[in-house]
């Protein structure tokens, strides 16, 4: 372990590969030289009372666990939650999960321009996602509900800007910058298809409004910084209560939105996790709430499964605690690329809202941007061509 002044990530990596590869792309026994943010540290002992450290680390590819078996007491003074560290070690497979056996760990000096290296982001294009969000908002024909959505999710509002950048979770599904928007769009599209399938007994405008707002509280629950820590307010209240508060406040400011109609929107938010044991304040009691809960649960589980299968070319994945086992990827990465390319050629782009109603696009010149190294996504994940929003805008 070095006692010199901390180096920047590029300096610490030296002549080795920069940016470093995703741990998920390496096999058992492979050497990994990479930089991480420390999310959590546990000081434990073996059966023979030898101290060791269990680390939860994260980088732009997502979380990875690590173990420190040698010199644990000294490294514990460096590997503090929130600290940035350089790690040299070997990839191991334990209980079907990858982890790093640490051989060396050094403190790093990380400036704001390097934070992208430690914050995973959505593989989807943020401009395309923002356009889809606008299209869904303007598809709501109920004008008071549309006004509510624009007050909370409009691109010129503070909550709308935060919503477009926020992660959907600290771990598990969509735990990356832009993950909340990606998850919300997916849930809303599933809900929209369900509404069309079941017909006029389902209030589509109400369902779409609830789907777009169901996780709004996450913009205050999870911090937009490396490791995506829970905020004090998030720990005390959770995203459902925070979201209910925000939506209720804005809804009461809309003159034409009746109290009864607003209560239906609030019920969708309050019940979207479905069960009391899943920290849902209410269980679904209207048709739209039943559909929203299952759309939300489906998208979360499917994203876990997709992330798991994208870690292999073909064959069996690592073990997943959340899914209760391994999954078989029976189509190769190359085969899926061919299928995706064919699908893109066949599906025309959506029309979107009328030009007169479409919000003005906010563009930013590429000049003056810091020179950041290109990052490689894990196998099977497509990277957006560019980020056009500032992660650190106030």
C-alpha positions in Angstrom: 0.0 0.0 0.0 1.4 3.4 -1.0 2.1 6.1 1.6 2.6 8.8 -1.0 0.1 11.6 -1.9 -3.0 10.1 -3.6 -2.8 9.9 -7.4 -5.6 10.6 -9.9 -7.2 7.5 -11.5 -5.3 7.8 -14.8 -2.0 8.4 -13.0 -2.6 5.4 -10.7 -3.5 3.1 -13.6 -0.3 4.1 -15.4 0.5 1.9 -18.4 -2.3 -0.5 -17.8 -5.6 -0.4 -19.6 -7.5 2.8 -19.1 -10.4 3.0 -18.7 -10.2 -0.4 -17.0 -12.5 -3.3 -18.1 -15.7 -4.3 -16.4 -15.1 -7.0 -13.7 -18.1 -8.8 -15.3 -16.1 -9.2 -18.5 -13.3 -11.1 -16.8 -13.0 -14.8 -15.9 -12.0 -16.5 -12.7 -8.3 -15.9 -11.9 -7.9 -12.9 -14.2 -5.9 -10.0 -13.1 -7.9 -6.8 -12.6 -6.4 -3.3 -12.1 -9.2 -0.8 -11.7 -10.5 2.2 -9.7 -13.6 2.2 -7.6 -15.7 4.2 -5.1 -16.2 2.4 -1.8 -19.9 2.0 -1.0 -19.7 -0.1 2.1 -17.1 -1.8 4.4 -17.6 -4.7 6.8 -14.8 -5.8 9.2 -15.2 -9.5 9.8 -13.2 -12.5 11.1 -12.6 -15.9 9.7 -13.3 -19.2 11.6 -9.7 -19.0 12.7 -10.3 -15.4 14.1 -8.2 -13.8 11.3 -9.6 -10.3 10.4 -10.6 -9.6 6.8 -12.7 -6.9 5.0 -15.8 -7.3 2.9 -16.0 -4.3 0.5 -18.9 -3.2 -1.7 -17.3 -1.2 -4.6 -18.8 0.5 -7.6 -17.5 2.0 -10.9 -19.1 3.0 -14.2 -20.1 -0.6 -14.8 -21.9 -1.1 -11.5 -21.3 -2.7 -8.2 -18.8 -5.5 -7.4 -17.8 -7.1 -4.1 -14.2 -7.5 -2.9 -12.4 -9.2 -0.1 -9.2 -8.1 1.7 -7.5 -11.1 3.4 -4.1 -9.6 4.0 -3.2 -6.4 5.9 -6.9 -5.8 6.6 -6.5 -3.5 9.6 -4.3 -1.0 7.6 -6.4 -1.0 4.5 -9.5 -0.4 6.6 -8.1 3.1 7.3 -8.2 3.8 3.6 -11.2 2.0 2.3 -13.8 4.2 4.0 -17.4 4.6 2.6 -17.3 7.3 0.0 -13.6 7.0 -0.6 -12.1 6.4 -4.1 -9.5 3.7 -4.3 -7.3 1.9 -6.8 -7.5 -1.8 -6.6 -5.2 -4.6 -7.9 -6.4 -8.1 -7.5 -7.8 -11.3 -9.0 -11.3 -12.1 -10.0 -12.9 -15.0 -8.0 -16.2 -16.8 -8.2 -17.8 -17.5 -4.9 -21.4 -18.9 -4.6 -21.8 -18.2 -8.3 -21.0 -14.5 -7.9 -17.9 -12.6 -9.1 -15.8 -10.8 -6.5 -12.3 -9.4 -6.3 -9.5 -10.8 -4.1 -7.6 -7.6 -3.3 -3.8 -7.7 -3.5 -3.2 -4.0 -3.3 -5.4 -1.0 -2.5 -4.5 2.7 -2.7 -6.3 5.9 -2.0 -7.1 8.1 -5.1 -7.6 11.8 -5.7 -10.7 12.2 -7.8 -11.8 15.5 -9.3 -15.3 16.3 -10.6 -14.3 15.6 -14.2 -13.4 12.0 -13.2 -16.8 11.2 -11.5 -18.2 9.6 -14.7 -15.7 6.8 -14.2 -17.5 5.8 -11.0 -21.2 6.4 -11.9 -22.8 3.9 -14.2 -25.3 5.4 -16.6 -28.2 4.2 -18.8 -27.1 2.6 -22.0 -30.0 4.4 -23.7 -29.7 7.8 -25.4 -30.9 10.5 -22.9 -32.3 12.6 -25.7 -34.4 9.8 -27.1 -35.7 9.0 -23.6 -36.6 12.6 -23.0 -38.5 12.7 -26.3 -40.4 9.5 -25.3 -41.3 11.1 -21.9 -42.7 14.2 -23.7 -44.7 12.0 -26.0 -46.3 10.0 -23.2 -47.1 13.2 -21.3 -48.8 14.7 -24.3 -50.7 11.5 -25.0 -52.7 12.1 -21.8 -56.0 13.6 -22.9 -57.2 14.6 -19.4 -56.0 18.2 -19.3 -55.7 18.5 -15.5 -53.7 15.3 -15.3 -51.5 16.5 -18.2 -51.0 19.8 -16.4 -49.9 17.8 -13.3 -47.4 15.9 -15.3 -46.0 19.0 -16.9 -45.6 20.7 -13.5 -43.7 17.7 -12.1 -41.9 16.3 -15.2 -41.6 19.1 -17.6 -38.1 19.6 -18.9 -37.9 23.2 -17.6 -38.9 22.3 -14.0 -36.4 21.4 -11.3 -38.1 18.1 -10.6 -38.2 17.3 -14.3 -34.5 17.9 -14.7 -33.7 15.8 -11.6 -36.0 13.1 -12.8 -34.1 12.8 -16.1 -30.8 12.2 -14.3 -31.7 10.1 -11.2 -31.0 6.4 -10.7 -33.9 4.1 -10.1 -32.1 2.2 -7.3 -29.0 2.1 -5.2 -28.4 -1.5 -6.3 -30.4 -4.0 -8.3 -32.4 -2.7 -11.3 -31.6 0.5 -13.2 -29.0 1.5 -10.7 -27.3 4.1 -12.9 -27.6 7.7 -14.0 -30.8 8.0 -16.1 -32.0 4.7 -14.7 -35.2 6.3 -13.2 -36.3 7.7 -16.5 -35.4 4.4 -18.3 -37.4 2.4 -15.8 -40.4 4.8 -15.8 -40.6 4.7 -19.6 -40.6 1.0 -19.6 -43.2 0.6 -16.9 -45.4 3.2 -18.6 -45.2 1.4 -22.0 -46.1 -1.9 -20.3 -49.0 -0.2 -18.6 -50.1 1.5 -21.8 -50.2 -1.9 -23.7 -52.2 -3.4 -20.8 -54.7 -0.5 -20.9 -55.2 -1.0 -24.6 -55.5 -4.8 -24.1 -58.2 -4.5 -21.4 -60.1 -1.7 -23.1 -62.3 1.1 -21.8 -62.8 -0.4 -18.3 -59.3 0.8 -17.7 -58.8 4.6 -17.4 -55.7 5.0 -19.6 -55.1 8.7 -18.7 -55.1 7.8 -15.0 -52.9 4.8 -15.5 -50.3 6.6 -17.6 -50.2 9.5 -15.0 -49.6 7.1 -12.2 -47.0 5.1 -14.1 -45.0 8.3 -14.9 -45.2 9.5 -11.3 -45.0 6.3 -9.3 -41.2 6.6 -8.5 -40.9 10.4 -8.5 -39.8 10.4 -4.8 -36.6 8.7 -5.8 -35.1 12.0 -7.0 -35.0 12.9 -3.2 -34.4 9.4 -1.8 -31.2 8.6 -3.6 -28.2 10.9 -4.0 -26.8 11.5 -7.4 -23.2 10.8 -6.6 -20.8 7.8 -6.7 -22.4 4.8 -4.9 -25.8 6.4 -5.1 -26.2 6.8 -1.3 -29.6 7.1 0.4 -30.2 10.7 1.6 -31.2 11.3 5.2 -34.7 12.1 4.0 -34.8 9.0 1.9 -33.8 6.9 4.9 -36.5 8.5 7.1 -39.4 8.6 4.6 -38.7 6.5 1.5 -39.6 7.3 -2.0 -43.3 6.5 -1.8 -44.0 9.0 1.0 -41.8 11.6 -0.6 -43.5 11.1 -4.0 -47.0 11.3 -2.4 -46.0 14.6 -0.8 -44.7 16.2 -4.0 -47.6 15.0 -6.1 -50.3 16.1 -3.6 -48.7 19.6 -3.2 -48.6 20.2 -7.0 -52.0 18.6 -7.6 -53.8 20.9 -5.2 -52.4 23.9 -7.2 -54.2 22.8 -10.3 -57.7 24.4 -10.2 -59.5 21.9 -12.5 -58.0 18.8 -10.9 -60.7 17.5 -8.4 -59.7 16.2 -5.0 -61.3 12.8 -5.9 -59.3 12.5 -9.1 -56.1 13.5 -7.3 -56.7 10.9 -4.7 -56.8 8.2 -7.4 -53.4 9.3 -8.7 -52.1 9.2 -5.1 -53.5 5.7 -4.6 -51.6 4.5 -7.6 -48.3 5.9 -6.1 -49.1 4.6 -2.6 -50.0 1.0 -3.8 -47.5 0.5 -6.7 -45.2 -1.9 -4.7 -48.3 -4.1 -4.2 -47.9 -5.6 -0.7 -47.5 -4.2 2.8 -44.4 -6.5 3.3 -42.8 -4.8 0.3 -43.1 -1.5 2.1 -46.2 -0.4 0.1 -48.4 1.9 2.3 -51.5 0.6 0.5 -52.4 -2.5 -1.6 -54.0 -1.9 -5.1 -57.7 -1.3 -4.8 -58.6 0.0 -8.4 -58.0 -1.7 -11.7 -55.3 0.8 -12.7 -53.4 0.2 -9.5 -53.4 -3.6 -10.1 -52.0 -3.1 -13.6 -49.4 -0.5 -12.4 -48.1 -2.8 -9.7 -47.5 -5.7 -12.0 -46.0 -3.5 -14.7 -43.5 -2.1 -12.2 -42.7 -5.6 -10.8 -42.3 -7.1 -14.3 -39.9 -4.4 -15.5 -37.8 -4.5 -12.3 -37.4 -8.3 -12.6 -36.9 -8.3 -16.3 -34.1 -5.7 -16.0 -32.4 -7.9 -13.4 -32.6 -10.9 -15.8 -31.4 -8.8 -18.7 -28.4 -7.5 -16.8 -27.6 -11.0 -15.7 -27.7 -12.6 -19.2 -25.7 -9.7 -20.7 -22.8 -10.8 -18.6 -22.3 -13.9 -20.8 -22.2 -14.6 -24.5 -24.0 -17.9 -24.4 -24.6 -20.4 -21.7 -25.4 -20.1 -18.0 -25.1 -16.9 -16.0 -23.8 -16.4 -12.5 -26.1 -17.1 -9.7 -28.6 -14.3 -8.8 -29.9 -14.0 -5.2 -32.7 -11.8 -6.4 -33.9 -14.2 -9.1 -33.2 -17.3 -7.1 -30.9 -19.1 -9.5 -29.0 -19.0 -12.8 -30.4 -18.1 -16.2 -29.6 -19.7 -19.6 -28.6 -17.3 -22.4 -29.5 -19.3 -25.5 -28.9 -16.5 -28.0 -25.4 -15.1 -28.5 -24.5 -11.5 -28.4 -23.9 -11.5 -32.2 -27.2 -13.1 -32.9 -29.0 -10.5 -30.7 -27.2 -7.6 -32.5 -28.5 -8.9 -35.8 -32.0 -9.1 -34.5 -31.9 -5.6 -32.9 -30.6 -4.1 -36.2 -33.4 -5.8 -38.1 -36.0 -4.5 -35.7 -34.7 -1.0 -35.9 -35.2 -1.0 -39.7 -38.7 -2.3 -39.5 -40.2 0.0 -36.7 -40.9 3.7 -37.7 -40.1 6.3 -35.1 -43.2 7.6 -33.0 -44.8 10.8 -34.1 -44.8 12.5 -30.7 -46.7 15.6 -29.6 -47.7 18.3 -32.1 -44.9 20.8 -32.8 -47.0 23.6 -31.3 -47.1 21.7 -27.9 -43.7 20.1 -27.9 -41.3 21.7 -25.3 -38.3 23.5 -26.7 -35.2 21.3 -26.7 -32.4 22.4 -24.5 -29.1 21.9 -26.2 -25.6 22.5 -25.0 -22.5 23.1 -27.1 -19.8 20.5 -27.0 -17.1 23.2 -26.7 -15.7 23.7 -23.3 -16.5 20.1 -22.1 -13.7 18.4 -20.2 -11.7 15.8 -22.1 -13.0 12.5 -20.7 -11.7 9.1 -21.8 -14.0 6.8 -23.6 -15.6 4.1 -21.4 -16.3 0.6 -22.5 -19.7 -0.9 -21.5 -19.9 -4.5 -20.3 -20.4 -7.2 -23.1 -23.8 -6.9 -24.7 -24.7 -3.4 -23.5 -24.9 -0.6 -26.0 -23.5 2.7 -24.9 -25.2 6.0 -25.7 -23.2 8.1 -28.2 -23.1 11.1 -25.9 -24.5 12.6 -22.7 -25.9 16.0 -23.4 -27.0 16.9 -19.9 -24.8 17.9 -17.0 -24.8 15.4 -14.1 -23.9 18.2 -11.7 -26.3 21.0 -12.7 -27.9 22.5 -9.6 
